[in-house]
Amino acid sequence: MRRILAAAQVILLLAWSGCVLATEIPVEVFAQIPAISTAKMSPDGTAMAYFRPYKGQAYLAIEELDSDDGPILIAPIDDMAYLWVHWANNERLVFATQFTARRGFTDTNETRLFGVNRNGRKIKPLVRSATRKEIGSRIPVALPPPPDQDKIIDWLPDDPDNILVAMDADHNQRWEVRRIDVKSGRYRTVDPGPHGAQEYLTDSSGRLRFGHGFRGADPTAWFRPVGDEWTNVSEAKWFTDGFIPLKFRATDNVAYAAGPNEEGRICIRLLDLVTGDFIETIFEHDDVDVDTLLLAPVTEDAVGVRYTVDLPRDAYFDEDLAALQRLIDELLPDAWNDIRSASADLQQVIIYSSSSVDPGAYYHWDRAEENLDFLGRAMPDLPSESITPKKPISYEARDGENIPGYLTNPRPDDTGLLPAIVLPHGGPKDRDDIRFSYLVQFLASRGYVVLQPNFRGSTGYGRDYMEAGIKQWGGRMQDDVTDGAKWLIAQGIADPERTCIVGWSYGGYSAMMGAIKTPDLYTCAASINGVMDLARLREQDRTELIGGEVWVNHMGLDGRNVKEVSPLHQASRIKIPVLIVQARDDHRVPDEHGRGMAERLRKLDKNVEYLEISRGGHSLTSAQARTEMLKGLEEFLARHLE
């Protein structure tokens, strides 16, 4: 693999040398799916599994590191998209796929779990449908397969032939936990699960100790002391204050828990679940939230934390891994270097390194030989000299709040006004950071300056900042985006006659609301799989999402009817050209949103273009889907901003 990728890189450099930047980089280069992703080392350190593209889709590759035969490639099953792969043991891998299904009159996003041998043989579904006896019948009836099958509770490193998986196999809104044999798929139910628990934690012995989730609109939490029954701890102060256990320390009653500190920023503390007392604060940052708890390869012991200040940063409290991280950061400076996977003895390590100017590359570190071996770039066809760095910025909102964000300027030394794209992120409970984005870099390559505002409602900046976006769809969150566009113009960067708002998912909603609320600010607007009918989405999410009632209560604008901030219902106010891109198989924002909005705008005689993509899902996971989207967006922007 290393020889193949190295050769490909030499050819690439020759092809792009000389007048590389004199020619516009083709859309297909930005639309490519990663040439290597999700690389995982086998526990014995002699093989790797990863995803690589073939015919525009990600295939599973399994490769022996000491072999010249090349990888075994496994096509996506029934055109499902791969989600992840994991070595259950040295001979058996487990992988998950996702796809859009139809249940009744509703499109759903479903996952499936499979096992496969190291040699690529004996691919087998690992989740069997449950059965039940109908009233008045003695014959068991097979139920439909559970829609969500990829929720791994414990990889059971001391019992590597089995895994613990949570699912609602009998469709009673109660998630049970199964112990599943990764070879045969045979299982036994370990626990039917307490009511309202969809997420579970085990201790280091593999015993179920904590569960949490929702029962209707009510958050629930359950704790089970060793040798005892489940106890409802939903009213415990630590839970109502927002703390969630993430990992048990060992076999005792102490867990690493994430929640807001006194300043409202997410920290990690040790929590005694019997007494309800915090033992100590493991990590907190002065400016940003902790993103997640880091777990050790194979054993999955808690070893560190991750937080994001522009780039993600990993802080290990395990001394061995902390030393390894320092060494890697010295070898690969000015990047986020993620210890992605390792052998059981931590001697063979896979590292993923990325930054604002690097889409990502994988390396193999042999600790015994002290040798760093290049494995491959995620986007080898994209010349690094063509990538424009992102820069962190901030601006003041109309109420004085400081709004952080990122600016990508294709010509930072150009004093002239540039055509500009305001690009609000999806979620809205998400955030942008300084890492590479193929959409941002594509736009910059076409000469557009790109602003990515982390408006209120974004995560990463503390609970108060995130909660300031609740019930502010079309309100404060939209105003923050508007103020970012005005700041960009006031700075003398953006041409006020050539500024467009573009977004994906919630960002697509924001783009349409920008066209509705401030049509004189933007020249045009484009939505990619964006929410158009907010009333419809609320009803869908209320019944289909776990905790949907809670989430729905965060939607809309406080004190206003939901239709007042729904693009479909406010379409008559749009005065600028609009592009709507919609995937037909989008489970999250069904295609009725985009198609319905386009039809409404046409009836109103508005300037609208509608681009429907047949396959790709909400995130447009195939190269073909991304190519169609980028080409449509490129043509639309060229017509209105040049």
N, C-alpha and C positions, 0 to 999 in steps of 0.2 A: 504493500500500500504506500509506504513512504517513497519508494522509487517511482511509482506511478504518479503520485501527486507532485513530486519534485520535478519530474519530466514535464508534466502539464504546466507547471509554473514557469519553466524555462521557455516553453513555447509561447506562453502568455506574454512574458516580458519582451520577447522578440516581436510579437504581433503588435504590442502597444508602444514600442519604442519609437523614437523619432518624433513624428507629428501626432503623438497620442492625443493631446488635448485640442488639436486643431479640428478634429472630427467629433461630432456629437456622439456620445455613448448611446448605443441602441437601448430602447426600452427593455428588451429582453434581458439585458445584463442586470438591470435593477430588479426585474421580476423573478429572477432565478431563485429557486428554493436552495437552502444551504447545501453545499457540496459535501459537507460532513457536519453532523450535529448529534447531540445526545450520546457522545462516546462514553462507553462504560467498560471498565476493566474487569476481567473474570477474577474471582477470589484468589486463584492461584497465580495470577499475573502473566498468563501465557496467551491470552486471547482477548480480543476486543469485540464489542458489538456497537454499532452506530447506525445512523440513517444516512443514506446518500441518494441523490436523485437518479432516476432512470425514467425516460419517457415522460418527463415533467412531473413525476410523483416521487415521493420519498419511499425508498425501499429499505428494508432491514438488511444490514450487512453484518455477517459474523466472520471474523478473520483470525486465523492463527498467526501470532506475531513472528514465529520462527519458520514460517512456510512461504514459499514462492508461488503458491497456487492461486493467490488472490482470494478475495472474500466470497463467501456464499451469499447470494442475494435472494431475498424472499419478498415477493410482490405483496402489495396490500391485499388483504383478504376481502373479496367481494367489493372492491373499490372503496373500502373503509380507509380513513386516514390514520396513520400511526400517531399515537400519543406519546408513549414512552416505552423503554425496554429496561429490564433489570435482570441481573444474574441471580437466580434463586440459589444456585450452587454451581459447581464447576462444570456440570454437564447439562444443566437445564436452565433455560431462560424463560422469563415471563414477559409478555408485552401486552399493551392495551391499545385498542383502536377506538375511533369515534365516527359517527355517521348521523345523518338526519333521518329519522323514521316518522311514520305516520301512525298515531294511535287515536282511533276514532276520527275526530275532525281536527286534530291538533298535530302540528309538527313538533317533534321532540328531538333533543340531542341525546343520543344514547352511546354507551360505551360497552365494549366487549373485552373479555380477558382470555388470553391464550397462553399455552405453553409450547415450547419448541426445543428440540435437542440442539446441542452445540454444533452438530453436523448438518443442521437445517431440516432434519427429519422429525416425524411424529408431531406435527402441529396439531394441537388439540384444544378445543374450547374448554375452559376450566370451570365454568359456572353452569350448573344444571338447573333447569326450571323446577320450582316447587310444585307439589301436588296437594290437592285437598278434596275432601268428599263433600259434594253438594248435599244440601238437606234432602232427605228422603232417598238418597242413593248410596249404594255400597261400593260403587266404582269410583276410584280416585280420578280426578280430572287434572290434567296438566295445565298449569297456569302459564300465561305469557312469560317470556324471559324478563328478569328484572332489568329496567332500563339503565341503571348505573351499576357497573360491575368492577370498576377500577379503584375502589376505595380500599387500599391496602392498609390494614391496621398494624401489622407486624410481619416482618420478613422472617422472623424466628431463626436467627443465626445459629442457635443451638439445635435446631430441628430443620435443616435446610431442605428437606423434602416436602415441607408443608408451609403454608402461609395463612394468615388470618385476614379475612376480607369481610367488610360490612356491606349489606345490601338489603333492599326490601323485596325479597324474593316472593313473598306471598301477598304483596300489594295491599298491606293493611296499615301503611304509614308507620310501621314499627320496624326499624332496621335491626335485623339479627346479625350475629357474627358467626361466620363459618370457618372451620379449619379445613383447608382444601389441599389435597395432594397434587403437587405441580406436575406429576407425570400422568396420573390417571383421571384427575378431576373429581375423584371420590371425595366426599366431604362428610363432616358431621357438624351439627349446629352446636357451637360452644355456648352461646347465650342468646335467648330471644330478644334481649335488649330491653331496657326500661323505656317507657313511653316518652317520646319526644327526643330521644337520642339518635343522632345520625352520624356523629363523630365520636371516636373512641380512642383511649390511650391504654397501653399496657405497661407493666413494669418490666424490669430486665429479665424476669422469669417468664414473660409472655402471658401473664395473668391480666385480664381486663380489670381496670381500676377506676376509670373515669369515662363518662359519656356526656355529651352535651348536644344541643340542637334547639329545635322549636316544636312546640305543641300548639298548633294554630298560630296565633300571634304572640304567644308567650315563650320567651327564651327559657330553656330548662337545663339543669345541670344535675348529674348524678355521680356519687362517689361510692366506691365499694372498698372498705377496709379489708385487709387480708383476712380470709376466713369468714367474712361476714356478707350480708346481703347489700343490695343497692340501697343507698340513702339519698333522698332528694335534698340537694344543697342549693336549689334555685334561689333561695332567700338569703344565702350567705352573703355577708357584706362584700367580700372580695369579688364575688360574681356580679352582684348588682353594681359594683363600682367599675366593672368592665374588664376584670382579669379572667384569662382563660388559661388553664394548664396546657402546656405543650409537650412535656416529656417528664416522666418520673425519673428521679435521681437514681434510684436502684429498686429495691424491693420494699422500701419503707413507704411512709405516707407523705413524703416530700416531693414536690414537683416544681419544675421550672415553669413559671407562669408569665404571660405577657399582658400588660395593661398600662393605663396611664399613671404617670407619677404626679407629683403635686403641681407641676407646670403643665400637665396635660399631654406630655410626650410619652409615647409607648416605650416602656423599659422592660427588662427581664428581672424577675425576683424569684427567690426560693420561697415556696408557700407550703406550710404544713396544713394539709387538708383536714386533719382531725381537729386541731385547735382553731384553724382559720387565721393563724398569725403568719406574717411574713418573717422569714428568718434573716434574709439579707438581700440587698440589691446586687444582682450579678453584673448588670451593665445598663447604663443610661447615657444618652448623649445630650450635650447642652443645647443643640439646635434642631435635631431631627429625631424621628421615630426610629426604633429598632424595627427592621423589616421582618426578620425571622430568626429562629434558633438554628444553628448549624449542628448537624449530626455527623458522627464519624462514619467513614465507609465501613460497610459490613456490620459492625456491632451496633451502629446507630446510637451510640452514647452521645449525650449533649457535650459539645466541645467548643462552642463559640457562638457568636452572633454576627448578623449582617445588618448594616445600615447604609443609607445612601446620602452622600453629600456630593451631588452632581454625578459622580460614579459610585457604584456600590463599593463598600469596603467590608472586609471580613476581619473580625477581631476574635482570635482564638484564645480561650483560657486553658486549653490543653497545650502544655509546653512543647511537646514534640511537633504538633501541627503548627504552632505559632512560629517555631524556628523554621519549619519548611516553608511557611508563607513568606517569611522575611527573605529567605534565600531566593524564592521564585520572583518576588517583587524586585530584587536586585538584578536578576537576570532579564526580566521583562519589565522595565520601568515605564511609568506614565500610562499604565493600563490597569484595568480590573482583571486580576488573575484569580480565577476560581478553581480550587481543587475539586474538580468535577467527579473524580472517581479514583479508586485505588485498590490494590490487592489487599488481601486480609492482613498481610504483614507490613503494609504501608511502604513497601520497597519499590513497587511499580505504581506510578502516579500519572493520571491524565489531567492536564491543565487546560482550561479554556481561557484565553486572553482576548480582551476586546477594549475598545475605547471609542471616542467620538469619531475618530478617523480610521478605525479598524473594525470591519464587520465581525471579526472574530477569527481566531485561529486555535487549533488544537496542538498540544505538545505532549510528548511522553517523557517523563523524568524517571530515570533509573537511579535510585538513591545510592545503591552500592557502587555503581560505576561513575556516579556524579555526572551523568550525561543527559543533556536536554535535546531531545530529538523532535524535529518538526514533523507533524502529521498531515496538516493540510489547513487551508483557509476556507472559511465558510462561503466566501464569494470570490473565487480565484480569478474570474473574468473581469472584475472591477479593479482598474488600476488605482493604486493607493494615492498617487499624486493628484487624482481627480476628486478626491473626497474633501469636502469643505468642513473644517472643524466647527462644532457647536460651541457657543460661548454662553455661560450663565449671565443672566441679566435680572433686573427687577425694576418695577415701576410702581407708582403710587396710584391706587384706585381712588375713585371719587370721594370715598369716605375716609381716606387717609391710610387705609390698610396697604402694607407692602406686599406686592404680588410677585413671586419669583417665576422665572421662566428661562427659556433658552432661545438664542438667536443664531441662525445659520445664514451668513452673508456670503454669497458667492463672489462678491467683489468688494471686500472690506475697505480697500483703498480708493474706491470710486466715489467721488464727491457728488455725483449725479443721483437723482432720485431713481429708485429701482421698483419694478413691479413686485408686489408683495403678496404673500400668503399668510393669513392668520389661521393657525392649525390647532384648535382645541382638541384635547385628548378625549378618549372614550371613558367609560366607567359609569358615572363620573367619579366613583371612588377608585381612583388610580392616580398616576402621576407620570409626567415625562421626566427623563433624566438626560445626561449628556451622551449616553451610548448611541451607537450608530443606528439609524433608521433608514430603511431603503426608500420609504416614501419621501422623507425629508431630503435625502441626498438626490433623489430623482428630481425633485422640484428645484433644488439648488443648481443642478446640472443644466437646467433649462433657463437659468438666469434669474430665478425668483429668490428674494430674501424671505426666510421663513421664521415666523414667531410662534413658539409653543408656550402658551401661558399655563402655569399651574394655578388656575383660578381657585377660589374658595370652594370647598367640597373635595379638593384633591387630598390624597393621603400623603403621609410622610412628614408633615409639618405640625403634628400634634392634634389632639382630639378636638380642640376648639376650632381650629382651622377647617378640619374636615366637617364638623357638625354645622359650620356656618353655611354649608351648601344644602342642608336638609330643607326640603320644601321650598327650594329656591330655583327650580327649573324655570328658565325664562326670566328670573329675577336677578338676585345678587350674583349668581354664577355667570349669567349672561353679561351682566354689567361689567364684571371683571374682564371678560374677553373683549368687550367693546372698548374699555379703557386701555387695554393693551394695544388694540389697533390704533387708537388715537395717539398713544405714546409713540408708536412706531412712526407715525406721520409727523408728529411734533419734533421728533429727533432728526428730521431731515433725511431719513433712510428710505421710507416708503413713499411712492408716488400716490397721492390721494386720488388720482384719476385711474389708478391701476392697482387696486387692492381687492383681493378676493378672500373670502372665508371658506375654508375647506375642513371637513371633519369626517370621522369614522365612528359609527355606533352612536354613543351619546354626543360625540363631536359632530356627527352629521345632524343631529337634532339642533345643536348649537349653531351650526352653519345656517340652517333654515330659519331659526329664530333671529339670527343676525340680519338675514334678508327681510324678515318681518318687522323687527323693532327698529332697526337702523338702516333702512334701504339706501339712504344718501351717503352712508359711510363706505359701502362696498360697491365695487363694480359688478361683481357676480358672486355666486355661492354654489358650492358643490357638496353633496352628501354621499357618503359611501356606507351602505347598509345602515342608514341612520333611522332613528325613531321619528316617524311622521305622525302617527296617531297615538298620542299619549294616553287617551282614554282607553283605547283598545289594549295597549301594553299593560296598563294597570290591571285590567280584568284578567288578562292572560297570566301575569305574574302572581296575582293574588292566589290562584289555584294551582299553578304549576311549579312554582319555586318553593324550595324548603325555606321557611321563614318569609314566605311571600307577603303576608300581611304586614310584617314589619317594613320590608323593603318598599311596598306600595305606599306606606305612610310617609316615606321620604320623598316621593315623587310629587310633581306639581308645584304650585306656588301658593304659599301660605295666604289664606284669605281670599283666594280667587278660584273660580270654577276651572276645572282641569282643561276644558276646551279653550279657555282664554290663553293658554300657553301651549296649545297643541298645534303644530305646523299645519296639519291637514285642515283644522277648523279655522285657521287664520290665513289660509292661502290667498285670499283676496287682497291682502295687504302687501304682497310681494310685487315689487316693481322692477327687479333686476333679473338678468338671465340666470337660470338655475340648471344645474346638472344633477340628476339622481342616478346613482349606480346601485343596483340591487341584485344580490345573489338569489336565484330562485330557490336554492336549498338552504337558505339561512334559517336556522331554527330559533336563534335568539331574537332577531327582528324579522318576522315572517315577511315574505315578498309582498303581501297585501299592503304593507306600509309604503314601499317605494312605488309600486304600481298604482296604488290608490291615490297617492299624492300627485303623480304625473298626470293621471286622468283628471283630477280636480283642477290642476293648473291649466290643462288644455281646454277644459270647458270654460275656464275663466279667460281664455285667450292670452295666457301668459307665455313668456319666452322660456320654454322648458325643453330639456333634452333628457331622454330616458334610456339608460343602458342596462339591459338585463343580462346577467351572467348565469349560465345554466348550472354550473357546478363550482363549488369552492367554499361554501359555508360562510359563516359570519366573518371569519378571518381571512378568506380567500387563500386557502392553503396550497393551491397548485400553481405552477408557473404559468399555465394558460390563463387561469382566472386573473392573476396579477397583471399579466401582459394586457389583457382586455381592459382592465380597469385603468392602468397607467396610460394606455393609448387614448382611451376615451377622455381621460382627464387632461392629457397633453393637448389634444385638439381643442377641447373646450376653452382651456386657459389661453391658448394661442389666439383664438378668435377674439377674446375679450380683453386681454391684457397687453397685447403687442401692438 
